Amino acid sequence: MYRGGTADDGEELLSRLESLTARARRLAETQRSRVELAVALQRGMLPRELPRTPGVRLAVGYRPATQGLNVGGDWYDVFTLPDGRIGMSVGDVQGHNIAAAAFMGQVRVGLRALASVTAAPGELLGRTNDLLVSLGADLFATCTFALLDPATGTLDCARAGHVPHVWATTDGDSGVDETEGGPPLGVLSGADYPVTRHRLTIGGVFVLLTDGVVEGPALLLDDGLRQVRDLAADAAVAGGDVDALAADVMDRATAVGHEDDAAVLVVGYDGGSRRAHPPEARDREPEG
């Protein structure tokens, strides 16, 4: 015949439940603190403001992943070189944790620092890659670096394992740049990074982004890029509102089917009124 438990058994059970609840609460608080730290680390390493250059309009969108510890290392960066040209990078670090966020800062700072030696996109990515390989980092990063001459509208791009960029002109023409790129940064020493040359037209837009915007379980990469291309084409025809376009592209990130970092950088061009630097000061690179 079954006899019920004693009062002591009930108290022991309650004590165990209280202990488990307290432990779960501590783990949740630790996890939340880690996420908050990683997000703060990410945001602290992104530029606080974008440079202002006559004839060039810039807009960005950024959303860190905050599901569990899925905080990664997406970034965007824009900076002006002494000769007046504008360096731009968008990238994504492997992994989703504090280490990925910290590595993102290293890559971004490395690109900026080495740009003082050479801003030619292919050579810059090559030097950054070799630096990361020499450091023996366990992580790698995909990246696009672009160099814009505001005076001429010439924009040179090189990709390191990164998703293609998108462009559109005021006459309704648009496309996705799927020319050859190099391997991700930090993987293979001595890698080459081919350069593609674009000529920005007045009123046109150029979109750099990370895969969190255009790819996921619910959205194939080609479909995501096509959607962004359509948005860019509509924006260019309507007058090239870069802020609205950046917001629209980020809205598309909700359709990828997972919580991932997402970043976008939109460039609008209104035409250069003067030469930013003498011709002989420019890095020479083959057209793409």
C-alpha positions as CSV (number, residue, x, y, z in Angstrom):
1,M,0.0,0.0,0.0
2,Y,1.4,3.4,-1.1
3,R,2.0,6.0,1.6
4,G,2.4,9.7,0.8
5,G,5.7,11.4,1.2
6,T,6.7,13.1,4.5
7,A,6.8,16.8,5.1
8,D,10.6,16.6,5.0
9,D,10.4,15.1,1.5
10,G,8.3,18.0,0.4
11,E,10.6,20.6,1.8
12,E,13.6,18.9,0.1
13,L,11.8,19.0,-3.2
14,L,11.0,22.7,-2.8
15,S,14.6,23.4,-1.8
16,R,15.9,21.6,-4.9
17,L,13.4,23.6,-7.1
18,E,14.5,26.8,-5.6
19,S,18.1,25.9,-6.2
20,L,17.5,25.0,-9.8
21,T,15.5,28.2,-10.4
22,A,18.2,30.3,-8.9
23,R,20.8,28.6,-11.1
24,A,18.7,29.1,-14.2
25,R,18.3,32.8,-13.3
26,R,22.0,33.2,-12.9
27,L,22.7,31.5,-16.2
28,A,20.1,33.7,-17.9
29,E,21.6,36.9,-16.4
30,T,25.1,35.8,-17.5
31,Q,23.9,35.1,-21.0
32,R,22.1,38.4,-21.2
33,S,25.3,40.2,-20.0
34,R,27.4,38.5,-22.6
35,V,24.9,39.5,-25.3
36,E,24.8,43.1,-24.1
37,L,28.6,43.1,-23.9
38,A,29.0,41.8,-27.5
39,V,26.4,44.3,-28.8
40,A,28.1,47.2,-27.0
41,L,31.4,46.0,-28.4
42,Q,30.0,45.9,-31.9
43,R,28.4,49.3,-31.8
44,G,31.5,50.8,-30.1
45,M,33.6,49.7,-33.0
46,L,31.4,51.1,-35.8
47,P,31.9,54.7,-37.0
48,R,29.8,57.2,-35.0
49,E,29.2,59.4,-38.1
50,L,29.7,59.2,-41.8
51,P,32.0,61.6,-43.7
52,R,30.4,64.5,-45.6
53,T,31.7,64.9,-49.1
54,P,30.2,67.2,-51.8
55,G,28.6,65.2,-54.5
56,V,28.4,62.0,-52.4
57,R,25.4,60.8,-50.3
58,L,25.9,58.0,-47.8
59,A,23.4,56.0,-45.7
60,V,23.8,52.9,-43.5
61,G,21.7,50.3,-41.8
62,Y,22.8,48.0,-39.1
63,R,21.1,45.4,-36.9
64,P,22.9,43.0,-34.5
65,A,21.5,39.6,-34.0
66,T,20.3,39.2,-30.4
67,Q,18.8,35.7,-30.3
68,G,20.7,33.7,-27.6
69,L,24.4,34.4,-28.1
70,N,24.1,34.8,-31.9
71,V,25.9,38.1,-31.8
72,G,28.3,38.2,-34.7
73,G,30.8,40.5,-36.3
74,D,29.1,42.3,-39.2
75,W,30.4,45.8,-39.8
76,Y,30.4,48.8,-42.1
77,D,33.0,51.6,-42.3
78,V,33.6,54.8,-44.3
79,F,36.5,57.1,-44.1
80,T,38.1,59.9,-46.1
81,L,41.7,59.6,-47.3
82,P,44.1,62.6,-47.3
83,D,43.8,62.9,-51.1
84,G,40.0,63.2,-50.9
85,R,39.0,59.7,-52.0
86,I,36.6,57.7,-49.8
87,G,37.4,54.3,-48.5
88,M,34.4,52.0,-47.7
89,S,34.2,48.5,-46.3
90,V,31.4,46.1,-45.4
91,G,32.2,42.7,-43.9
92,D,31.2,39.7,-41.8
93,V,33.2,37.7,-39.3
94,Q,32.8,34.0,-38.9
95,G,31.0,33.0,-35.8
96,H,28.4,34.5,-33.4
97,N,30.0,35.4,-30.1
98,I,32.1,38.0,-28.3
99,A,35.2,36.7,-30.0
100,A,33.6,37.4,-33.4
101,A,32.7,40.9,-32.3
102,A,36.3,41.6,-31.1
103,F,37.8,40.1,-34.3
104,M,35.6,42.4,-36.3
105,G,37.2,45.4,-34.6
106,Q,40.6,44.1,-35.5
107,V,39.8,43.6,-39.2
108,R,38.2,47.1,-39.4
109,V,41.1,48.8,-37.7
110,G,43.6,46.8,-39.8
111,L,41.9,48.0,-43.0
112,R,42.0,51.6,-41.9
113,A,45.6,51.4,-40.8
114,L,46.8,49.7,-44.0
115,A,44.8,52.1,-46.2
116,S,47.4,54.7,-45.2
117,V,50.0,52.6,-46.9
118,T,47.9,51.7,-50.0
119,A,44.2,52.3,-50.6
120,A,44.2,50.2,-53.8
121,P,41.4,47.7,-52.9
122,G,43.1,44.6,-54.2
123,E,46.4,45.3,-52.6
124,L,44.8,46.5,-49.4
125,L,42.8,43.3,-49.0
126,G,45.9,41.3,-49.7
127,R,47.9,43.0,-47.1
128,T,45.1,42.7,-44.5
129,N,44.8,39.1,-45.3
130,D,48.5,38.4,-44.8
131,L,48.4,40.3,-41.5
132,L,45.6,38.2,-40.2
133,V,47.2,35.0,-41.3
134,S,50.5,35.9,-39.6
135,L,48.6,36.6,-36.4
136,G,47.3,33.0,-36.4
137,A,43.7,34.0,-35.8
138,D,41.2,31.2,-35.4
139,L,38.5,33.2,-37.2
140,F,38.2,34.6,-40.7
141,A,36.2,37.4,-42.3
142,T,34.5,38.1,-45.6
143,C,34.7,41.6,-46.8
144,T,34.2,44.1,-49.7
145,F,36.4,47.2,-49.8
146,A,35.6,50.0,-52.2
147,L,37.5,53.1,-53.1
148,L,35.5,56.1,-54.5
149,D,36.9,59.1,-56.2
150,P,34.2,61.8,-55.7
151,A,35.7,64.0,-58.4
152,T,35.3,61.4,-61.2
153,G,32.8,58.9,-59.9
154,T,35.3,56.1,-60.3
155,L,34.7,53.4,-57.8
156,D,37.0,50.4,-57.5
157,C,35.9,47.3,-55.5
158,A,37.6,44.1,-54.4
159,R,35.8,41.2,-52.6
160,A,37.2,38.7,-50.1
161,G,34.7,35.8,-50.1
162,H,31.9,38.3,-49.6
163,V,28.4,38.6,-51.2
164,P,28.2,40.7,-54.3
165,H,27.2,44.4,-54.3
166,V,24.3,45.9,-56.2
167,W,24.1,49.0,-58.4
168,A,21.4,51.0,-60.2
169,T,21.1,54.1,-62.5
170,T,18.5,56.7,-63.0
171,D,17.4,55.2,-66.4
172,G,16.2,52.0,-64.7
173,D,19.3,49.9,-65.4
174,S,20.5,47.8,-62.5
175,G,22.6,44.8,-61.7
176,V,24.5,42.5,-59.3
177,D,28.2,42.5,-59.5
178,E,29.2,38.8,-59.7
179,T,32.8,39.2,-61.0
180,E,35.5,37.1,-59.4
181,G,36.6,37.7,-55.9
182,G,39.3,36.3,-53.6
183,P,39.1,34.1,-50.6
184,P,38.0,35.3,-47.1
185,L,40.5,37.2,-45.1
186,G,42.7,35.2,-42.7
187,V,42.6,31.9,-44.6
188,L,45.2,31.7,-47.3
189,S,48.5,33.6,-47.3
190,G,49.4,35.4,-50.5
191,A,45.9,35.4,-51.9
192,D,45.0,37.7,-54.8
193,Y,41.9,40.0,-54.8
194,P,40.8,41.1,-58.3
195,V,39.5,44.6,-58.7
196,T,36.3,45.6,-60.5
197,R,35.9,49.2,-61.7
198,H,32.6,51.0,-61.7
199,R,31.7,54.5,-63.1
200,L,29.0,55.9,-60.9
201,T,26.5,58.0,-62.8
202,I,24.7,61.1,-61.4
203,G,21.7,60.0,-59.4
204,G,22.7,56.4,-59.4
205,V,23.1,54.3,-56.2
206,F,25.6,51.6,-55.1
207,V,24.7,49.1,-52.4
208,L,27.2,47.2,-50.2
209,L,25.7,44.6,-47.8
210,T,26.2,41.5,-45.7
211,D,24.6,38.1,-46.2
212,G,22.4,38.6,-43.2
213,V,20.3,41.0,-45.4
214,V,19.9,38.6,-48.4
215,E,20.3,35.0,-47.4
216,G,18.8,32.6,-44.9
217,P,16.6,29.5,-44.5
218,A,13.6,31.3,-46.0
219,L,15.5,33.2,-48.7
220,L,18.0,32.1,-51.3
221,L,20.9,34.4,-51.9
222,D,20.1,35.0,-55.6
223,D,16.5,35.9,-54.7
224,G,17.6,38.2,-51.9
225,L,20.1,40.0,-54.2
226,R,17.4,40.3,-56.9
227,Q,15.1,41.9,-54.4
228,V,17.7,44.4,-53.4
229,R,18.5,45.1,-57.0
230,D,14.8,45.9,-57.6
231,L,14.7,48.2,-54.6
232,A,17.9,50.0,-55.8
233,A,16.4,50.4,-59.3
234,D,13.2,51.9,-58.0
235,A,15.2,54.2,-55.7
236,A,17.4,55.5,-58.5
237,V,14.5,56.2,-60.8
238,A,12.7,58.0,-58.0
239,G,15.6,60.3,-57.2
240,G,18.1,58.2,-55.3
241,D,17.0,58.7,-51.7
242,V,19.8,56.8,-50.0
243,D,18.3,56.9,-46.5
244,A,15.0,55.4,-47.7
245,L,16.8,52.8,-49.7
246,A,19.0,51.7,-46.7
247,A,15.8,51.4,-44.6
248,D,14.0,49.4,-47.3
249,V,17.0,47.1,-47.7
250,M,17.2,46.5,-44.0
251,D,13.4,45.7,-43.9
252,R,14.2,42.8,-46.4
253,A,16.5,41.3,-43.7
254,T,13.3,40.2,-41.8
255,A,12.5,37.8,-44.6
256,V,15.7,35.7,-44.4
257,G,14.2,33.3,-41.8
258,H,16.8,33.6,-39.0
259,E,18.3,36.1,-36.6
260,D,21.6,37.2,-38.0
261,D,23.6,40.3,-38.1
262,A,22.8,42.6,-41.0
263,A,24.5,45.6,-42.4
264,V,24.1,47.8,-45.5
265,L,25.9,50.8,-46.9
266,V,24.3,52.8,-49.7
267,V,26.2,55.3,-51.8
268,G,24.5,58.0,-53.9
269,Y,26.4,60.1,-56.4
270,D,25.6,63.6,-57.5
271,G,28.7,64.3,-59.6
272,G,32.1,65.8,-58.8
273,S,32.7,69.5,-59.2
274,R,36.4,69.5,-58.9
275,R,39.3,67.0,-58.9
276,A,40.0,65.8,-55.4
277,H,43.7,65.1,-56.2
278,P,46.2,65.3,-59.1
279,P,46.1,62.3,-61.5
280,E,49.6,61.2,-60.6
281,A,48.7,60.7,-57.0
282,R,46.1,58.0,-57.8
283,D,46.8,54.3,-57.4
284,R,46.7,52.6,-60.8
285,E,44.5,49.5,-61.1
286,P,43.1,47.6,-64.0
287,E,39.5,48.1,-64.8
288,G,37.2,45.2,-64.0
